[in-house]
Amino acid sequence: MLIRILVSILSDHTIPNFLFIKETQGEYDQNIFIITDDVKKAGRDVVIKKLIYE
């Protein structure tokens, strides 16, 4: 069985990332986030994960 993985590169512009992830939700089995230290320090990764998985 083929596992489909969506690789998301998160930046300061989280809205386009969020919209794409929501639009394609169900078309992939797993999601991998690539983030920078600045994005992590600002907590943007936590916000987008909450929006997607809640």
N, C-alpha and C positions, 0 to 999 in steps of 0.2 A: 504494500500500500504506500502510496506517495503522500508525504506530509508537506502541506503547503505552509510556508512561513513568510510572514510579512515583516520586513525589516524597516523600521521607522527611524529616521534620523531627526531627532528633536532639536530645535533651535529656539531662538527668542520668539519666533513666529509660530506659536502653538496652534492657532486657529486653522490654518491650512492643513496641518498634520491631523488635527482632530477630525476635520471634515472628511478628509480622505479615508482615514481609518474607519469612521462610521459608515461612509458610503460603501466601502468594500467589506464590511463586517459580514461574516458568514462565508466568505470566499477563501479564507485561510484558516489553518488549524492552530497556529501559534503566532505570537507577535514578539519580536525582539526590538528593544529600544536601544538606540545608540545616542548617548548624551555627552555633553561636555561638562566639565566641572562647574562652569558658570551656570548652566541650566540646572544642575543639581542643587547648587547653593541657593538659587532663587526659588527652588521648589516647583519649578514648572513640570518636572517629570511626574511628581505626585499628583498635581492637578489634572493633567491629561489622563493619567491612569484611572483616577477616580471618575472622570467624565465618561471614559470608555467602558469601564467595568461595572458601573452602578446603574 
